[in-house]
Amino acid sequence: MAANARFPAEALRGIRVLDFSHVIAGPFATFHLAQMGAEVTKVEKPGGGDVMRRTAAGARAFTAFNAGKRMRQIDIASAAGRAEVLALAREADVMVDNYRPGVLRRHGVGYEDVKAINPRIIYCAISGYGYSDLARTPHGAYDHVIQALTGMTMLAGSEGGPPVKTGFPVIDAATGIIGALAIVTALRERDRTGAGCFLDVSMWASALQLMYPFACETLASGQETPRVGNKGYSGSPAADTFACRDGWLAIGANTPAHIERLMQVLGVAPAEVEPLLEPAVEGEPAFARARDPRAFRELLAARLAGQLAADLEQRLNANGVPAARVRTLREFTQEAVATGLLQPVVLGEGEAQAITPGLGWRTSG
């Protein structure tokens, strides 16, 4: 396993970050900065610190979000602690505030306090609701709450079914990544103008970025987005997830050409399937549509039920039809490490050692 990541670890060398963040979203933002060479000083409350230190995964979980940072315990409620924070802020390029809005301001180390002594500061406030809606700004937030608020849980699942939460803290992670992107952008802008700024990064806005095509369509049409469950978003009747003899198979047969190849692999005669499909318009690329979606799905489900998903995954992809056997996260990561698709990055040592997938991108040269 790689001991260092495949990205420019010195890209942010010389950038000093003062980090008031905890749990996932804020720490993930500053983790990205630290892994790209920034000098990140994470301030924790004496006697407890970040709650991630006390999760079931313990020190390993804390390392995964905080490797590469310098830890400082400072009591910001004391005069000495406030003076220490302001001294650090005076020399910082970036300050990240992931506490509930208003906490740092009440202790005299909020944006206006820091800006007064360091006009070039880039102050990134990461919160659940942001600062545009003053009624919501003070509210606390968790990933599943924002999923519910923004419509994400109602996009998941099938029509008529209950809301379904995404099975991992997707908004927390996305907010951290967007926070890091906003900070890097602001640093580049400061290079150009010499001016610092206030960045308002919220979980709700990050959720809409994750749902971007649907958010755009809803804003334009004013209509609800249909829930598709395990179907592909193309609307093709052959873009769905089917039960096989050894598990489940997701198929992405989006176009008429895809469906033709799929039927060849399954041994279904054209005369059997053509009456169930809308005819393709020659020369016009388009997603496939069914005249009778239920009958078409029943035909596919019956042909797939006795097949091996692992075998079909290979055969379909070899014939140009995107397909994947449904795996657990453990199955996928072990397989990806074995094939070299995933090159894990080791952070920390001993009980605090974390093995991570890196930052999601690589460079060469």
C-alpha positions as CSV (number, residue, x, y, z in Angstrom):
1,M,0.0,0.0,0.0
2,A,1.2,3.5,-0.8
3,A,2.6,5.5,2.1
4,N,1.9,8.7,0.3
5,A,-0.8,10.0,-2.1
6,R,-0.6,10.5,-5.8
7,F,-1.3,14.2,-5.8
8,P,1.0,17.3,-5.6
9,A,1.6,17.2,-1.8
10,E,3.4,20.6,-2.0
11,A,0.7,22.4,-4.0
12,L,-0.4,24.5,-0.9
13,R,3.0,24.7,0.7
14,G,3.3,27.9,2.7
15,I,-0.5,28.3,3.2
16,R,-1.4,28.5,7.0
17,V,-4.8,27.3,8.0
18,L,-6.4,27.8,11.4
19,D,-9.0,25.0,11.8
20,F,-12.0,25.2,14.1
21,S,-13.8,22.1,12.9
22,H,-15.1,18.8,14.2
23,V,-16.8,15.5,13.1
24,I,-16.8,15.2,9.2
25,A,-17.6,18.2,7.0
26,G,-15.1,20.8,8.3
27,P,-12.3,18.3,9.1
28,F,-12.6,16.7,5.6
29,A,-12.2,20.2,4.0
30,T,-9.0,20.9,6.0
31,F,-7.8,17.3,5.5
32,H,-7.7,18.0,1.8
33,L,-5.7,21.2,2.4
34,A,-3.3,19.5,4.7
35,Q,-2.7,16.6,2.3
36,M,-1.9,19.1,-0.4
37,G,0.8,20.7,1.7
38,A,-0.9,23.4,3.8
39,E,0.1,23.9,7.4
40,V,-3.1,23.2,9.3
41,T,-3.4,24.0,13.0
42,K,-6.5,22.3,14.4
43,V,-7.8,23.9,17.6
44,E,-9.6,21.5,20.0
45,K,-11.4,22.1,23.3
46,P,-9.3,21.0,26.3
47,G,-10.4,17.8,28.0
48,G,-12.4,16.3,25.1
49,G,-11.6,17.6,21.6
50,D,-13.2,16.4,18.4
51,V,-16.0,13.8,19.0
52,M,-14.4,11.7,16.2
53,R,-11.8,10.7,18.7
54,R,-14.5,8.7,20.6
55,T,-16.3,7.0,17.8
56,A,-16.5,3.2,17.5
57,A,-13.5,3.2,15.2
58,G,-11.6,5.4,17.7
59,A,-8.2,6.9,16.8
60,R,-8.3,5.4,13.3
61,A,-11.4,7.4,12.4
62,F,-9.9,10.6,13.8
63,T,-6.7,10.0,11.7
64,A,-8.7,9.5,8.5
65,F,-10.0,13.1,8.7
66,N,-7.2,14.8,10.5
67,A,-3.8,13.4,9.4
68,G,-1.2,16.0,8.6
69,K,-2.6,18.6,11.0
70,R,-1.0,20.1,14.1
71,M,-3.2,19.8,17.1
72,R,-3.6,22.5,19.7
73,Q,-5.8,22.5,22.8
74,I,-7.0,26.1,23.5
75,D,-9.8,27.3,25.8
76,I,-11.4,30.0,23.7
77,A,-13.6,31.0,26.6
78,S,-10.6,32.3,28.5
79,A,-8.8,35.6,27.9
80,A,-5.5,33.8,27.4
81,G,-7.1,31.4,24.9
82,R,-8.8,34.2,22.9
83,A,-5.4,36.0,22.8
84,E,-3.7,32.8,21.6
85,V,-6.3,32.3,18.8
86,L,-6.0,35.9,17.6
87,A,-2.2,35.6,17.5
88,L,-2.6,32.5,15.3
89,A,-5.3,34.2,13.1
90,R,-3.1,37.2,12.6
91,E,-0.6,35.0,10.7
92,A,-3.1,32.7,9.0
93,D,-4.1,32.6,5.4
94,V,-7.3,30.7,6.0
95,M,-9.6,30.2,9.0
96,V,-12.2,27.4,9.0
97,D,-15.2,27.7,11.3
98,N,-17.3,24.6,11.5
99,Y,-18.9,25.3,14.8
100,R,-22.5,26.3,15.1
101,P,-22.9,29.8,13.7
102,G,-22.2,32.5,16.3
103,V,-20.1,30.4,18.7
104,L,-16.7,31.9,17.7
105,R,-18.2,35.4,17.5
106,R,-19.5,35.1,21.0
107,H,-15.9,34.4,22.2
108,G,-14.4,37.3,20.3
109,V,-12.7,35.2,17.5
110,G,-15.4,35.4,14.8
111,Y,-15.0,36.7,11.2
112,E,-15.1,40.5,12.1
113,D,-12.7,40.0,15.0
114,V,-10.2,38.2,12.7
115,K,-10.7,40.5,9.7
116,A,-9.9,43.5,11.9
117,I,-6.4,42.2,12.5
118,N,-5.9,40.3,9.2
119,P,-7.7,41.8,6.3
120,R,-6.3,39.1,3.9
121,I,-7.9,36.3,5.8
122,I,-10.0,33.8,3.9
123,Y,-12.7,32.9,6.5
124,C,-14.6,29.7,5.5
125,A,-17.8,29.1,7.6
126,I,-19.2,25.6,7.2
127,S,-22.6,25.0,8.6
128,G,-25.9,23.2,8.1
129,Y,-28.0,26.1,6.8
130,G,-25.5,28.9,5.9
131,Y,-26.0,32.6,6.6
132,S,-28.6,33.7,4.0
133,D,-31.7,32.6,5.9
134,L,-31.3,34.2,9.4
135,A,-34.1,32.2,10.8
136,R,-32.4,28.9,10.0
137,T,-28.8,30.0,10.5
138,P,-28.6,29.1,14.2
139,H,-30.1,25.6,13.7
140,G,-27.9,22.6,14.2
141,A,-27.8,20.0,11.4
142,Y,-26.9,16.4,10.7
143,D,-26.4,14.6,7.4
144,H,-29.7,12.7,7.5
145,V,-31.6,15.8,8.6
146,I,-30.3,17.7,5.6
147,Q,-31.1,14.8,3.3
148,A,-34.7,15.0,4.5
149,L,-34.8,18.8,4.2
150,T,-33.5,19.0,0.6
151,G,-35.6,16.2,-0.9
152,M,-32.8,13.7,-1.2
153,T,-34.6,11.1,0.8
154,M,-37.6,11.5,-1.4
155,L,-35.6,11.0,-4.5
156,A,-34.3,7.7,-3.2
157,G,-36.6,4.7,-3.2
158,S,-39.6,4.0,-5.4
159,E,-42.8,5.8,-6.1
160,G,-45.3,5.2,-3.3
161,G,-42.6,4.0,-0.9
162,P,-41.2,5.7,2.2
163,P,-38.3,8.1,2.1
164,V,-34.9,6.4,1.9
165,K,-31.8,7.9,3.4
166,T,-28.5,7.4,1.4
167,G,-26.6,4.8,3.4
168,F,-23.6,6.9,4.2
169,P,-23.0,10.5,5.2
170,V,-22.9,11.7,1.6
171,I,-23.7,15.4,2.4
172,D,-21.1,15.6,5.1
173,A,-18.4,14.4,2.8
174,A,-19.6,16.5,-0.2
175,T,-19.6,19.6,2.0
176,G,-16.0,19.1,3.0
177,I,-14.9,18.7,-0.6
178,I,-16.9,21.8,-1.7
179,G,-15.4,23.7,1.2
180,A,-11.9,22.7,0.1
181,L,-12.6,23.8,-3.5
182,A,-14.1,27.1,-2.3
183,I,-10.9,27.8,-0.2
184,V,-8.5,27.0,-3.0
185,T,-10.5,29.2,-5.4
186,A,-10.5,32.1,-2.8
187,L,-6.7,31.7,-2.4
188,R,-6.2,32.0,-6.1
189,E,-8.5,35.1,-6.2
190,R,-6.5,36.6,-3.4
191,D,-3.4,36.1,-5.4
192,R,-5.0,38.2,-8.1
193,T,-6.6,40.9,-6.0
194,G,-4.9,40.9,-2.6
195,A,-8.2,40.7,-0.8
196,G,-9.5,38.2,1.7
197,C,-13.2,37.1,1.9
198,F,-15.9,35.3,3.8
199,L,-17.0,31.9,2.4
200,D,-20.4,30.6,3.3
201,V,-20.4,26.8,2.8
202,S,-23.6,25.0,3.8
203,M,-24.8,21.4,3.8
204,W,-28.1,22.3,2.1
205,A,-26.2,23.9,-0.8
206,S,-23.9,20.9,-1.1
207,A,-26.9,18.6,-1.2
208,L,-28.2,20.5,-4.2
209,Q,-24.8,20.1,-5.9
210,L,-25.1,16.4,-5.4
211,M,-28.6,16.5,-7.0
212,Y,-27.5,19.0,-9.6
213,P,-29.3,17.8,-12.8
214,F,-32.5,17.3,-10.8
215,A,-32.2,20.6,-9.0
216,C,-31.8,22.4,-12.4
217,E,-34.8,20.6,-13.9
218,T,-37.0,21.3,-10.9
219,L,-36.0,25.0,-10.8
220,A,-36.8,25.3,-14.5
221,S,-40.1,23.3,-14.6
222,G,-41.5,23.6,-11.1
223,Q,-42.4,19.9,-11.3
224,E,-41.6,17.1,-9.0
225,T,-38.9,14.7,-10.1
226,P,-40.2,11.1,-10.4
227,R,-38.6,8.5,-8.0
228,V,-36.9,5.8,-9.9
229,G,-35.7,3.4,-7.2
230,N,-33.0,1.1,-8.6
231,K,-33.6,2.1,-12.2
232,G,-31.1,4.1,-14.2
233,Y,-31.8,7.8,-14.6
234,S,-32.0,7.5,-18.4
235,G,-35.5,6.0,-18.2
236,S,-34.6,3.1,-20.4
237,P,-36.6,0.0,-19.6
238,A,-33.3,-2.0,-19.6
239,A,-31.5,0.3,-17.2
240,D,-32.4,-1.3,-13.9
241,T,-31.3,-3.7,-11.2
242,F,-32.3,-7.4,-11.5
243,A,-32.2,-10.5,-9.2
244,C,-29.9,-13.2,-10.5
245,R,-29.1,-16.7,-9.2
246,D,-26.0,-15.4,-7.2
247,G,-27.1,-11.9,-6.3
248,W,-28.1,-8.7,-8.1
249,L,-27.0,-7.2,-11.4
250,A,-27.3,-3.6,-12.4
251,I,-27.6,-3.1,-16.2
252,G,-27.2,0.1,-18.1
253,A,-28.7,-0.8,-21.5
254,N,-29.8,2.8,-22.3
255,T,-30.0,2.9,-26.0
256,P,-31.7,0.6,-28.6
257,A,-28.3,-0.6,-29.6
258,H,-27.5,-1.6,-26.0
259,I,-30.8,-3.5,-25.8
260,E,-30.1,-5.3,-29.0
261,R,-26.8,-6.5,-27.7
262,L,-28.3,-7.4,-24.3
263,M,-30.9,-9.6,-26.0
264,Q,-28.3,-11.3,-28.0
265,V,-26.3,-12.2,-24.9
266,L,-29.5,-13.5,-23.2
267,G,-30.6,-15.4,-26.3
268,V,-33.9,-13.5,-26.7
269,A,-35.2,-13.4,-30.3
270,P,-35.9,-9.9,-31.8
271,A,-39.5,-10.9,-32.5
272,E,-40.1,-11.5,-28.8
273,V,-39.0,-8.1,-27.7
274,E,-39.7,-5.7,-30.5
275,P,-43.5,-5.5,-29.8
276,L,-42.7,-4.3,-26.3
277,L,-40.4,-1.4,-27.4
278,E,-41.0,2.0,-29.1
279,P,-39.3,1.9,-32.5
280,A,-36.0,3.8,-32.7
281,V,-35.7,6.8,-35.0
282,E,-32.9,6.0,-37.4
283,G,-30.0,8.5,-37.3
284,E,-31.2,10.1,-34.1
285,P,-29.4,9.0,-30.9
286,A,-31.9,8.6,-28.0
287,F,-32.6,6.5,-24.9
288,A,-34.8,3.5,-25.4
289,R,-38.4,3.5,-24.4
290,A,-40.9,0.7,-23.8
291,R,-44.5,0.5,-25.0
292,D,-45.2,-1.8,-22.1
293,P,-42.6,-1.2,-19.3
294,R,-44.0,-3.8,-17.0
295,A,-44.1,-6.6,-19.6
296,F,-40.6,-5.7,-20.8
297,R,-39.2,-5.8,-17.2
298,E,-41.0,-9.1,-16.5
299,L,-39.4,-10.6,-19.7
300,L,-35.9,-9.4,-18.6
301,A,-36.4,-10.5,-15.0
302,A,-37.5,-14.0,-16.0
303,R,-34.4,-14.4,-18.3
304,L,-32.0,-13.1,-15.7
305,A,-33.3,-14.9,-12.6
306,G,-31.5,-18.2,-13.4
307,Q,-28.3,-16.6,-14.6
308,L,-25.1,-15.9,-12.7
309,A,-24.6,-12.1,-12.1
310,A,-20.7,-12.5,-12.1
311,D,-20.8,-14.3,-15.5
312,L,-23.2,-11.8,-17.0
313,E,-21.1,-8.8,-15.8
314,Q,-18.2,-10.1,-17.9
315,R,-20.2,-11.1,-20.9
316,L,-22.3,-7.9,-21.1
317,N,-19.3,-5.6,-20.7
318,A,-17.4,-7.5,-23.4
319,N,-20.4,-6.9,-25.7
320,G,-20.5,-3.2,-25.0
321,V,-23.4,-3.2,-22.5
322,P,-22.5,-1.5,-19.1
323,A,-23.3,-3.9,-16.2
324,A,-22.0,-4.5,-12.7
325,R,-22.8,-7.2,-10.1
326,V,-24.0,-5.5,-6.9
327,R,-21.2,-5.7,-4.4
328,T,-20.7,-4.6,-0.8
329,L,-18.2,-1.9,0.0
330,R,-15.9,-4.5,1.4
331,E,-16.1,-6.7,-1.7
332,F,-15.4,-3.7,-4.0
333,T,-12.5,-2.3,-2.1
334,Q,-10.8,-5.7,-1.7
335,E,-11.2,-6.4,-5.4
336,A,-10.1,-2.9,-6.4
337,V,-6.9,-3.2,-4.3
338,A,-6.1,-6.6,-5.8
339,T,-6.4,-5.3,-9.4
340,G,-4.6,-2.0,-8.8
341,L,-7.7,0.1,-9.5
342,L,-7.5,1.4,-5.9
343,Q,-4.2,2.4,-4.4
344,P,-4.8,3.0,-0.7
345,V,-3.0,5.6,1.2
346,V,-1.7,4.9,4.8
347,L,-2.0,7.6,7.4
348,G,-0.7,7.5,10.9
349,E,0.8,4.7,12.9
350,G,-0.2,2.0,15.4
351,E,-3.7,2.0,16.7
352,A,-4.3,5.4,15.1
353,Q,-3.3,4.2,11.6
354,A,-5.9,4.8,9.0
355,I,-6.0,3.3,5.5
356,T,-7.8,5.7,3.1
357,P,-8.7,5.9,-0.6
358,G,-6.8,9.1,-1.0
359,L,-8.4,12.4,-2.2
360,G,-10.1,10.9,-5.2
361,W,-7.7,12.0,-7.9
362,R,-4.1,11.4,-9.0
363,T,-1.4,13.1,-10.9
364,S,1.7,11.9,-12.8
365,G,5.0,13.4,-13.6
